[in-house]
């Protein structure tokens, strides 16, 4: 099992409805593949932590990099883990003020 943290820049026209749809779709998809994690959005950038089987996360990262709702995907962390930080959360949505905290905590 591995953990990936990436950051990206959202397209300027992204709305709250778009964010809600991203979270809903991710929650449904991630549950099927036993992927856990969190998505933070600060109004400009995304930070997302993903945890699960490496083969599933590799495919998911390909899909994420091809998503036109953001650009500049930078994988900041990719490391093996023994325990999940987001156990039980197929996609936790973290509000903007906690964006930097998520990036800092998961980069350590």
N, C-alpha and C positions, 0 to 999 in steps of 0.2 A: 504494500500500500504506500502511496506517495501523497505529498501535499504540493500544490502549485499555487503560487500567488502571482497574479499579473495585474498590470495597470494599463489603461487605455484612455483615449480621448473620445468623448461622445460627440456625435454630430450636433450642431447648434440647435437644430429644430426638434430635438428629443423632448417629449412631453412626459408629465407624470403618468398619463395613461400608458405611454410606451414602457415606462419603467415597470408599472404594475403588470403589464403583459409579459415582459421579460422574466420577471420573478415567477409568475404563474407557470409559464412554459418551462422554465428551468426546474421548478419544483417537481413538476410532473415527469419530466425527462430523467432528472437525477434519481428520483425514487425507483425507477425501473432498473437503474444500473448501480444502485447502492453508492451513489455519490453524495457527499455532504459538503457544506460550505456556506459562504456568505458573500453577498454582493453589496458593496458600498458605492454610493453615487453622491458627489458633492456639488452637482450642478454643471460640472465641466468634465470631470474624470470619473472613470469606473476603477474600482479595485475589487478583485474577486479572489477568494480563496476556494480551492477545490480539493477534496480529499477522496481517494478511492483507488481502485485498481489502475495501475499504470496504463494498461491497454485501453481502458475506457476513457481515461483522462487525455491520452494522446489523441484519440478521435474527437473528443469534445473540444480540445484546443484547436484542432484543425477547423472545426465548425465555427468556433469563436473568432478565429482570425479572419474568416471569410464573411463575417457578419458586417453588413454595411452601416449598421447603427453606430459604429465606432471605428477608430483607426489607431494606428501607432501602438499596437499590442506589444507590451514589453513583459516578458516572463522574468520576474524578479527572484523567485524562489522555486526550486524543484528539488525536493528532498524526500528520502524514505522516512516513513513515520510508523510507529507501533501503535499509537493511540490517536484517535480523532479529536480535534479541538471543537468540532461542530457536530458531535454525535447527536443524531435525532433531528438535525436541521438539513433537509434536502436543499434548501436555499433560504438562508436567513437574509432579510433585507435590512441593511444598516443605514440609518439616516446620515446626512452629510457631516455633522459635527464629529462623528466617530470615524470618519474616513481615515484621517491621519493615524489614529490610534490602531486601526485594523492593520494598516500597512506596516507600522512600526512593530507591532506585536508579532505579526506573522513573518517578518523579515529576520527576526532574531534567531 
